[in-house]
Amino acid sequence: MRTRSSSSLSSFLFLGLFFSLSVAPALHAAIEKELGQALAYVRLTNVDADAIIAFDTIERRPALVLDLRFLPTANGFAEALQSALAKPPAPHAVRIILINATTAPTLVAAVTETLPSVITIGPRSPAIVPDIAVDTSDEEDHRAFAALATGTPLEKLINNLQEKPRYDEAKLVHDHANGVTPPEAAMPADAEDDSVITEPDAQKPAAEKIPADANKKPAPLSDLVLERAVQLHRSLLALKKL
């Protein structure tokens, strides 16, 4: 990995702080939330206004979800962010970075390099190669992303979490820490698959099968990318990896 000078980061922080203090009232602020069990969530909405918040959270919080989806970048920010993430993290840290196809390419390149305790998650797309690729469409990802900004409670967007620890996730973190790139940017499927029809069900007469409800309400809106990030953190805690 390329080395970064501390003067570059210091200069960007100074300029970012000056710019934030002078124009912050006119810009959208970052979204900061707590995801429970000491996991912080920070969504950047404007590079110039939110840079200080991002770097401060990276330094203070060992367990962090940093949301860079739909974020364009400014000159110097991607380099400074990579320098901040490249610093040796606190013990048992995990910094989960959310990206998608609209994240600025310079940011994607900065965070998808091998960095200590950094895991990237994003929708499955030919445009990006995150460590964990989530099966969700660009439209669903955008709807879920926008819902939080328009007032949908965070808890409602991560309402489908699984409690079962995923040992494949622990292996991913172990491999990532040792510089091993997964063969595919996707998590292995769970051993249990609720979608598989068992033999007795397959042989039931048609009359015994429950008909689909044409008026069934749509499934609750979920942010599957953020949901996977929280699931990863909870699994690592359960497996005593953090």
Secondary structure as UniProt FT lines:
FT   HELIX           6..23
FT   HELIX           24..26
FT   STRAND          31..34
FT   TURN            37..38
FT   STRAND          40..43
FT   HELIX           47..60
FT   STRAND          63..67
FT   TURN            69..70
FT   TURN            75..76
FT   HELIX           77..86
FT   TURN            91..92
FT   STRAND          94..98
FT   TURN            101..102
FT   HELIX           105..111
FT   TURN            116..117
FT   STRAND          118..123
FT   TURN            126..127
FT   STRAND          132..134
FT   HELIX           138..149
FT   TURN            150..151
FT   HELIX           154..157
FT   TURN            158..160
FT   HELIX           167..177
FT   TURN            178..179
FT   TURN            194..195
FT   HELIX           199..202
FT   HELIX           206..208
FT   TURN            214..215
FT   HELIX           224..238
FT   TURN            239..240
//
